[in-house]
Amino acid sequence: MKYVLVYETDPDEVAAKAAELFPAHQARWHEFRESGSLLLIGPFTDRTGAMAVFTTRTAAEEFAAGDPFVLHGLVRNWHIREWLEAIATP
C-alpha cells in the first residue's frame, strides 16, 4: 500500500508564488526522500496541482502539514488517497 498526496492549486497563484517558495518546498521533500518515506513527487503540467507518493499515511500528512506551499496558501486543497501499486519496481 502506498499513499498519494494530491494538491490542488490555482495556476495564477502558482505563477505568482511558486518561485519564491520553491527552495523551502524542495528542501522539505529532500528530507522526506532521504528518510525513504517519499517515493515520487511532481506537478501536473497544467499547473492545477501536484502529487506525491509516500510509504505511509503519516508521512504524507506530516509533509503537507509543514509544506511551505500549504502554509503560504499556494495549495488551496489537499487530500490523501490509498493506492495499491500493481507493478512494483525492485
Protein Blocks (a to p, Z undefined) as FASTA:
>chain_A
ZZdddddddfklmmmmmmmmmmmmmmmmmmmmmnopambgcddfklpaccdddfbfklmm
mmmmmgmklmnomambdcddddddfbdcZZ
